[in-house]
């Protein structure tokens, strides 16, 4: 067992090494056997021994034919102990192009046989005798080549695996790696059929064209074949632009193809549109020539200036060209009318001036009428498209040719000219078209007149004549048959609201001012009468009245219907006043309120009426009220005085009081009234009546009325004696008294109220202390209160009791303050009076009294009052003593009333009236 284990270990060691010291015969034999086996494995190195590794790398370019895929001079085959090989297998691992790919060797000079299986991609190299020399195998394998006949070889690298065999052992594989480099194949263009784009009509400049893709995949199938790519397009190498122009569109805009050649082609992909825009009136065929383009050159669709002279082969362009044709079908051409002749466009513009008469609305010498394919026209229509002034507007033409007749429809505004006639004849008549407007107030919007002519099949595009309306002003017309008046005012009215100008000019005739072309109304003031006052005006939206400056026909003031005008009369003036004006229609550039305006140019087209008129205001006489001034010469008309309580009447006016009335010499009455009567029946107004007036004082109302007509000076003297008195011992001084004076004249005019203000100065009045009585019960304290004393405290000023004193103390009892006897004359504040108590002596009853005095805010009166206290008795229970009496046993014992009376005592002195035995 030990030997076997040892031998096993030795074998393992020998397996790991090629040389081993002989330890025994068995070991040596095994080692030799292993050595011989390793040495007989064949090896193939595709790049020779001088290069690292066994593999070989190369690149195959499309269409180059056969490519060696080993080092043709260095490929080496070795086998240390063998000079023969049995076979070699070369495998094209992944022939992506199938049978188009091949492997080939040259076996000449040897007996080796090469066989290639195109389906499997395997090349087998064998010796007919079963073996051949290493040298021959090496020679043949150095000639191996790869080939690919595809025009679109897959670009993935190919792997070719080499394995050789000596009949018993195969070599490790060696690989040839082949990069594939395809080259472009020019597209093939089929030009065997005629190509057509969609037909268009003559003068069709908005046709949508055709997609290049639709052209290349038309009625006869695809035109382009490309072996190595699906992308296709065309290179436009020629374009017939003699009868129009070709355009293409790759995005939003159409682009002219221009004059292309084989050296300046335009490239277009299938999504690009192409179209032909025919020249005016052209009909017929137009064509383009192109080569196929496979987009392999990196250019984008729309590229221009491309050289296609190098084509076919591996270029992006086909070697042959094709032609596409478009048919432009003929159409009738509409006639053309051009209102301005050689000027740009076909329109015409002109201006019509009100009252200026008819005007030409075309170029009278340059208007043209043409028709490319007709010598006769059938009709022309001229239409006034907008007629805001109705049948005041019209069109007219001079129709003198017999070939043409004309008619105008005033309702529709259409002027129709009928042929047949030549374009030149219609041109002659159309050059005479005129427009007129008889309105005196034409609407100022532009008028549009449309012109069309027809050849009986087609009608021309409208040509427009635009007529601007130049209005002229028509002066307003002032009707002076009716007077113009302002609202009357009263004498001495300095603050009247005035009259609206609109009310003045329509005061007696709502149509006093008329204007055919203007609804605005106003006046130009050209004269004013300020001899008895002054005229003023106020602009709308303002609050300030402005005086008229000196006005005249060359220096007028302009006022619209929204402004106000008024007359401010002199004091006491009554009568009339007037101003002179022309109507103003507010045309022109002068603003409202403008002054110094010349109106001498009037009527016609001016803003001012030719006529002028006066507007009059009446100032009514009114009675002037009297004016009363309580303080005479002092500023203002009010008066102020002071009244001191208990000091008697006080004068309430100045001794220089004045009374005036500008238009009356007699006064009818006067009223003096206390407006705030706070002490009713105590306040008195007085006057010293000389005897010729009736004076009545209503004390409840505080009003003194004086009546009886008398001259002003007598009333003045009477009013100077006015007085005020207040009999109250506590006058209300919370407010001053306001005494209002008014005077009425014999015309009924009442003066403005004037006020005499009286300050009230009260004095303190001594309070009055009254006596009173209280009642209580024997042996019970009698409470006193602040309210009780206040009931017997009278203060003329209305003041409350604030303090009291007990000036003489009572007998048969004690006055207590919060339980403490008080002293005579001790001040007791009002807040403590409620703590006063009268405590009668025990078991006492009867009448007693004490003296008291009270104080208002300031003083005690000289005399106080007496409080009489009556203490009512109560029954006191009698006191009983024991009654003792002796007697014999078994004999009755008799009690008499006297027995009990001897033991009976009553504190109140009452006698015993009965006995109850229990």
Buried (B, 14 or more C-beta within 10 A) or exposed (E): EEEEEEBEEBBEEBEEEEEBEEBEEEBBEBBEEBEEEEEEBBBBBBBBEEEEEBBBBBEBBBBEEBBBBBBEEBBBBBBEEBEBBBBBBBBBEEBBBEEBBBBEBEBEEBEBBBEBEBEEBBBBBBBEEEBBBBEBBBBBBBBBBBBBEBBBBBEEEBBBBBBBBBBEBBBEBBBBBBEBEBBBBBBBBBBEEEBBBBEBEBBBEEBEBBBBBBBBBBEEEEBBEBEBBEBBBBBBBBBBBEBBBBBBBBEEEBBEBBEBBBEBBBBBBBEBBBBBBBBEEBBEEBBBBBBBBBBBBEBEBBBBEBEBEEBBEBBBBBBEBBEBBBBBEEBBBBBBBBBBBEEEEBBBEBEBBBEEEBBBBBBEEBBBBBBEBBEBBBBBBBBBEBBBBEEBBBBBBEBEBEBBEBEBEBEEBBBBBBBBBBBEBBBBBBBBBBBBBBBBBBBEEEBBBBBBBBBBEBBBEBBBBBBEBEBBBBBBBBBEEEBBBBBBBBBBBEEBEBBBBBBBBBBEBEEBBBBEBBEBBBBBBBBBBBEBBBBBBBBBEEEEBEEBEEBBBEBBBBBBBBBBBBBBBEEEBBBBBBBBBBBBBBBBEBEBBBBEBEBEEBBEEBBBBBBBBBBBBBBEEBBBBBBBBBBBEEEEBBBBBEBBBEEEBBBBBBEEBBBBBEBBEBBBBBBBBBEEBBBEEBBBBBBEEEEEBEBEBEBEEBBBBBBBBBEBEBBBBBBBBBBBBBEBBBBBBEEBBBBBBBBBBBBEBBBEBBBBBBBBEBEBBBBBBBEBEBEBBBBBBBEBEBEBBBEBBBBBBEBEBBBBBBBBBBEBBBBBBEEEEBEEEEEBEBEBBBBBBBBBBEEBBBEBBBBBBBBBEEEBBEEBBBBBBBBEEEEBEEEEEEEEEEEEEEEEEEEEEEEBEEEBEEEEEEEBEEEEEE
